[in-house]
Amino acid sequence: MREIGQNLDTTKERVKKLLNIPVLIKINGGRGKSTLCHGEVTALFPAVFSVKLDTGELKTFSYADVHTRGVLFLKPQKQEQ
């Protein structure tokens, strides 16, 4: 469900701020299934954006996916050294 008072332009601006920053991405696969991936937003387009995962895989999502919470950006946890 989308956030009240938000629109796609606001969502695009939020994604734009994450360009080239490492993030943890939670992808809702439906029916209670979700996947956590590490990666970074590498390209922005008018209707979609691309995410390069740490595995080298390239995934593309629409801004509507973020707007409806099908894709969530989380802060990656710092690893202790």
Buried (B, 14 or more C-beta within 10 A) or exposed (E): EEEEEEEBEEBBEBBEEBEEEEBBBBBBEEEEEEEEBEBBBEEBEEEEBBBBEEEEEEBEBBBBBBBBEBBBBEEBEEEEE
